[in-house]
Amino acid sequence: MVVKFRRKSAPSHRGEASAPVEDASVEGAPAASTRAEPAAPPVGPFDIASAPDGLITDDWVDLGSMMLAPAPGKELRLQVDEKSGQIAAVMLTADDGAMELRAFAAPRNGDLWNESLPMLRDDVQQRGGATADLEGPWGTELITQMKVKLDDGQPAVQQTRIIGVNGPRWMLRATLLGRPAMEPSAGKEWEGLLEQVVVNRGEEARPKGEALEVKLPPNARRVEK
């Protein structure tokens, strides 16, 4: 299922320095108090309860447990599990790559991402792949490489970059594929999209690690394979 984005998302400010404030003191006059530099805009992913005022607008996509800002040039694809009929993953896709998003229930003040890392490493290695840790904007990330066959039968190596973000009683996992997973410059745009994700966990008691339900937005359309 696919949702088309049409409007431009707000620019990312993570990592940008604030403009310096000029000294307004006059020679011979008492020194003026130093003005504080303006605080950098907050970046996410955000919890629904602490998202900045005015961040979410009418053109955002509401998926129940996640809300996404418009992303021009990207398609939002919802992968449905054929057996259960439930949405298994959310994918933002473009010509150069994709980002998969999954949200999970977590304990209050827990660190589900670092608990999950050993299991993710083991799973990849047991399937013949290689893993490496990388320190990124949100802490430790996981780089994986798996041997695959291309459509023409030629062997290749598929690399992914997996990012985990701990929130209040939730954990958001983002998996980058394609150029965004291999080239830091290509990954910056996708990091900006991740910064604007808003997670709505709900108040229900949930087992640790349970996937948060993704709901189909009203403007989705089914795409046949």
The 8 nearest C-alpha neighbors of each residue, nearest first, counted from 0:
[[1, 221, 77, 76, 222, 220, 219, 78],
 [0, 2, 76, 75, 220, 219, 74, 221],
 [1, 3, 75, 219, 74, 4, 76, 218],
 [4, 2, 74, 5, 1, 75, 73, 219],
 [5, 3, 69, 71, 70, 6, 2, 74],
 [4, 6, 71, 3, 7, 69, 70, 72],
 [7, 5, 69, 4, 71, 8, 70, 58],
 [6, 8, 71, 69, 70, 9, 5, 4],
 [9, 7, 69, 70, 68, 10, 6, 71],
 [8, 10, 11, 7, 68, 69, 195, 54],
 [11, 9, 8, 12, 191, 7, 192, 13],
 [10, 12, 191, 13, 9, 194, 42, 192],
 [11, 13, 15, 14, 10, 40, 39, 42],
 [14, 12, 15, 11, 42, 40, 39, 191],
 [13, 15, 12, 16, 11, 39, 136, 17],
 [16, 14, 12, 13, 17, 39, 11, 18],
 [17, 15, 18, 14, 39, 12, 19, 13],
 [16, 18, 19, 15, 39, 37, 36, 38],
 [17, 19, 16, 20, 36, 37, 15, 21],
 [20, 18, 17, 21, 36, 16, 37, 22],
 [19, 21, 36, 18, 22, 34, 35, 23],
 [22, 20, 23, 19, 34, 24, 18, 33],
 [23, 21, 24, 20, 33, 31, 34, 25],
 [22, 24, 21, 25, 31, 20, 33, 30],
 [25, 23, 22, 31, 30, 26, 28, 29],
 [26, 24, 28, 27, 23, 30, 29, 31],
 [27, 25, 28, 24, 29, 30, 23, 31],
 [28, 26, 25, 29, 30, 24, 31, 23],
 [27, 29, 25, 26, 30, 24, 31, 23],
 [30, 28, 31, 27, 24, 25, 26, 32],
 [29, 31, 24, 28, 32, 25, 27, 26],
 [32, 30, 24, 29, 33, 23, 28, 22],
 [31, 33, 34, 30, 24, 35, 29, 23],
 [34, 32, 31, 35, 22, 30, 23, 20],
 [33, 35, 32, 36, 20, 31, 22, 37],
 [36, 34, 37, 33, 20, 38, 32, 19],
 [35, 37, 38, 34, 20, 19, 17, 18],
 [38, 36, 35, 39, 17, 18, 40, 34],
 [37, 39, 36, 40, 17, 35, 41, 16],
 [38, 40, 41, 37, 17, 12, 16, 13],
 [39, 41, 38, 42, 12, 13, 37, 11],
 [42, 40, 39, 43, 51, 13, 12, 38],
 [43, 41, 194, 40, 13, 44, 195, 45],
 [44, 42, 194, 45, 195, 196, 41, 193],
 [43, 45, 194, 196, 195, 197, 193, 42],
 [46, 44, 43, 197, 50, 198, 47, 196],
 [45, 47, 198, 48, 49, 197, 50, 199],
 [46, 48, 199, 50, 49, 198, 197, 45],
 [49, 47, 46, 50, 199, 45, 51, 198],
 [50, 48, 46, 47, 51, 45, 52, 197],
 [49, 51, 45, 47, 48, 46, 52, 54],
 [52, 50, 54, 53, 49, 41, 55, 45],
 [53, 51, 54, 50, 55, 49, 56, 48],
 [52, 54, 55, 51, 56, 50, 57, 9],
 [53, 55, 52, 51, 56, 50, 195, 68],
 [56, 54, 53, 59, 57, 68, 52, 50],
 [57, 55, 58, 59, 54, 53, 68, 60],
 [56, 58, 59, 55, 60, 61, 68, 69],
 [57, 59, 56, 60, 69, 6, 68, 55],
 [58, 60, 68, 57, 67, 69, 56, 61],
 [61, 59, 67, 66, 62, 58, 68, 216],
 [60, 62, 66, 63, 216, 59, 65, 67],
 [63, 61, 214, 65, 213, 66, 64, 216],
 [62, 64, 214, 65, 213, 61, 199, 212],
 [63, 65, 199, 200, 198, 213, 62, 212],
 [66, 64, 198, 62, 63, 197, 199, 61],
 [65, 67, 61, 197, 60, 62, 196, 198],
 [68, 66, 60, 196, 59, 65, 69, 197],
 [67, 69, 59, 8, 70, 195, 60, 66],
 [70, 68, 8, 4, 59, 6, 7, 71],
 [69, 71, 73, 4, 8, 68, 7, 72],
 [72, 70, 73, 4, 7, 5, 6, 69],
 [71, 73, 70, 93, 74, 4, 5, 92],
 [74, 72, 93, 92, 71, 70, 91, 75],
 [75, 73, 92, 3, 91, 2, 76, 1],
 [74, 76, 91, 2, 1, 90, 92, 3],
 [77, 75, 1, 90, 0, 89, 74, 91],
 [78, 76, 89, 0, 88, 90, 79, 86],
 [77, 79, 88, 87, 86, 76, 89, 80],
 [78, 80, 86, 87, 85, 84, 81, 77],
 [81, 79, 84, 85, 82, 83, 87, 86],
 [80, 82, 84, 83, 79, 85, 86, 78],
 [83, 81, 80, 84, 85, 79, 86, 87],
 [84, 82, 85, 80, 81, 79, 86, 87],
 [83, 85, 80, 81, 82, 79, 86, 87],
 [86, 84, 83, 80, 79, 87, 81, 213],
 [85, 87, 79, 78, 88, 213, 80, 77],
 [86, 88, 79, 78, 80, 85, 89, 77],
 [89, 87, 78, 86, 77, 101, 100, 90],
 [88, 90, 77, 100, 99, 76, 78, 101],
 [91, 89, 99, 76, 98, 75, 92, 77],
 [90, 92, 75, 98, 97, 74, 73, 76],
 [91, 93, 97, 74, 73, 90, 96, 75],
 [92, 94, 73, 96, 95, 97, 74, 72],
 [93, 95, 96, 92, 97, 73, 72, 177],
 [96, 94, 93, 178, 177, 97, 179, 92],
 [97, 95, 177, 176, 93, 178, 94, 92],
 [96, 98, 92, 176, 91, 175, 93, 177],
 [97, 99, 175, 91, 174, 90, 176, 173],
 [98, 100, 90, 174, 173, 89, 91, 175],
 [101, 99, 173, 89, 172, 90, 88, 98],
 [100, 102, 172, 171, 88, 173, 89, 103],
 [103, 101, 171, 211, 170, 210, 172, 100],
 [104, 102, 210, 170, 211, 208, 209, 169],
 [105, 103, 169, 208, 209, 207, 168, 205],
 [104, 106, 168, 169, 207, 208, 111, 170],
 [107, 105, 109, 168, 108, 207, 104, 169],
 [106, 108, 168, 109, 167, 105, 169, 166],
 [109, 107, 106, 167, 110, 168, 166, 105],
 [108, 110, 106, 107, 111, 105, 168, 165],
 [111, 109, 112, 113, 165, 114, 108, 105],
 [110, 112, 114, 113, 109, 115, 105, 170],
 [111, 113, 115, 114, 110, 163, 116, 165],
 [112, 114, 116, 115, 111, 110, 117, 139],
 [113, 115, 111, 112, 116, 110, 117, 118],
 [116, 114, 112, 113, 118, 117, 111, 119],
 [115, 117, 119, 113, 118, 114, 120, 112],
 [118, 116, 120, 119, 115, 121, 114, 113],
 [119, 117, 121, 120, 115, 116, 122, 114],
 [120, 118, 116, 122, 121, 117, 115, 123],
 [121, 119, 117, 123, 118, 122, 116, 124],
 [122, 120, 118, 124, 119, 123, 125, 117],
 [121, 123, 119, 125, 120, 124, 118, 126],
 [122, 124, 128, 126, 120, 121, 125, 119],
 [123, 125, 128, 127, 121, 126, 122, 129],
 [126, 124, 122, 127, 123, 121, 128, 120],
 [127, 125, 123, 124, 128, 122, 145, 121],
 [128, 126, 124, 125, 123, 129, 145, 146],
 [127, 129, 145, 124, 123, 144, 126, 130],
 [128, 130, 144, 143, 124, 123, 145, 127],
 [131, 129, 143, 142, 120, 144, 141, 128],
 [132, 130, 142, 141, 143, 133, 129, 120],
 [131, 133, 141, 140, 142, 139, 134, 130],
 [132, 134, 140, 139, 141, 135, 131, 142],
 [135, 133, 139, 138, 140, 132, 136, 137],
 [134, 136, 138, 137, 139, 133, 140, 162],
 [135, 137, 138, 134, 139, 190, 140, 13],
 [138, 136, 135, 164, 139, 163, 162, 140],
 [139, 137, 135, 134, 136, 140, 163, 133],
 [138, 140, 134, 133, 135, 132, 137, 141],
 [141, 139, 133, 162, 132, 161, 134, 135],
 [140, 142, 132, 161, 160, 131, 133, 143],
 [143, 141, 160, 131, 130, 159, 132, 161],
 [142, 144, 130, 159, 158, 129, 141, 131],
 [143, 145, 158, 129, 157, 128, 156, 130],
 [146, 144, 128, 157, 156, 147, 158, 143],
 [145, 147, 156, 155, 157, 144, 128, 154],
 [148, 146, 155, 156, 154, 145, 157, 149],
 [149, 147, 154, 152, 153, 155, 150, 146],
 [148, 150, 152, 153, 151, 154, 147, 155],
 [151, 149, 152, 148, 153, 154, 147, 155],
 [150, 152, 149, 153, 148, 154, 155, 147],
 [153, 151, 149, 148, 150, 154, 147, 155],
 [152, 154, 149, 148, 151, 155, 150, 147],
 [155, 153, 148, 147, 149, 152, 146, 156],
 [154, 156, 147, 146, 148, 153, 157, 149],
 [155, 157, 146, 145, 147, 144, 158, 154],
 [158, 156, 145, 144, 146, 147, 155, 159],
 [157, 159, 144, 143, 180, 156, 145, 176],
 [160, 158, 176, 180, 143, 175, 142, 161],
 [159, 161, 142, 180, 175, 174, 141, 162],
 [162, 160, 174, 141, 140, 173, 175, 142],
 [163, 161, 140, 173, 172, 174, 160, 164],
 [162, 164, 172, 112, 171, 173, 165, 161],
 [163, 165, 171, 170, 137, 166, 172, 162],
 [166, 164, 170, 110, 169, 112, 171, 163],
 [165, 167, 169, 170, 168, 164, 46, 171],
 [166, 168, 169, 107, 108, 165, 46, 105],
 [169, 167, 105, 107, 106, 166, 104, 108],
 [170, 168, 104, 105, 166, 103, 167, 165],
 [169, 171, 165, 103, 166, 164, 102, 105],
 [172, 170, 102, 164, 163, 101, 103, 165],
 [173, 171, 163, 101, 162, 100, 102, 164],
 [172, 174, 100, 162, 99, 161, 98, 163],
 [173, 175, 161, 99, 98, 160, 162, 159],
 [176, 174, 98, 160, 180, 159, 97, 179],
 [177, 175, 159, 180, 97, 96, 179, 98],
 [176, 178, 96, 180, 179, 95, 97, 181],
 [177, 179, 181, 180, 182, 96, 95, 185],
 [180, 178, 186, 185, 177, 181, 182, 175],
 [181, 179, 160, 175, 176, 159, 178, 177],
 [180, 182, 178, 179, 183, 177, 158, 159],
 [181, 183, 185, 184, 179, 178, 180, 186],
 [184, 182, 186, 185, 187, 181, 179, 180],
 [183, 185, 186, 182, 187, 179, 188, 181],
 [186, 184, 179, 182, 183, 187, 178, 188],
 [185, 187, 179, 183, 189, 184, 188, 190],
 [188, 186, 190, 189, 184, 185, 191, 183],
 [189, 187, 191, 190, 186, 185, 192, 184],
 [188, 190, 192, 191, 186, 187, 193, 179],
 [189, 191, 193, 187, 192, 188, 186, 194],
 [190, 192, 194, 188, 189, 11, 193, 187],
 [193, 191, 189, 194, 190, 195, 188, 196],
 [192, 194, 190, 195, 191, 196, 44, 189],
 [195, 193, 43, 44, 191, 192, 42, 196],
 [194, 196, 193, 192, 43, 44, 197, 68],
 [195, 197, 44, 67, 193, 194, 66, 45],
 [196, 198, 45, 66, 46, 65, 44, 47],
 [199, 197, 65, 46, 64, 47, 200, 45],
 [200, 198, 64, 47, 201, 65, 46, 197],
 [199, 201, 64, 198, 169, 202, 211, 104],
 [202, 200, 199, 203, 64, 204, 211, 198],
 [201, 203, 204, 200, 205, 199, 168, 104],
 [204, 202, 201, 205, 200, 104, 206, 168],
 [203, 205, 202, 206, 201, 104, 207, 106],
 [206, 204, 203, 104, 207, 209, 105, 208],
 [207, 205, 209, 208, 104, 204, 105, 106],
 [208, 206, 105, 104, 209, 106, 205, 103],
 [207, 209, 104, 103, 105, 206, 210, 111],
 [208, 210, 103, 104, 206, 207, 211, 205],
 [211, 209, 103, 102, 208, 212, 104, 101],
 [212, 210, 103, 102, 64, 209, 104, 213],
 [211, 213, 64, 210, 214, 63, 86, 85],
 [214, 212, 62, 63, 64, 86, 211, 215],
 [215, 213, 62, 63, 216, 212, 86, 64],
 [214, 216, 62, 217, 213, 219, 86, 63],
 [217, 215, 218, 219, 62, 61, 214, 60],
 [218, 216, 219, 215, 220, 61, 214, 60],
 [217, 219, 216, 220, 2, 215, 3, 1],
 [220, 218, 2, 1, 217, 216, 0, 221],
 [219, 221, 0, 1, 222, 218, 2, 217],
 [220, 222, 0, 223, 1, 219, 2, 77],
 [223, 221, 0, 220, 224, 1, 76, 219],
 [222, 224, 221, 0, 220, 1, 78, 79],
 [223, 222, 221, 0, 78, 1, 79, 76]]
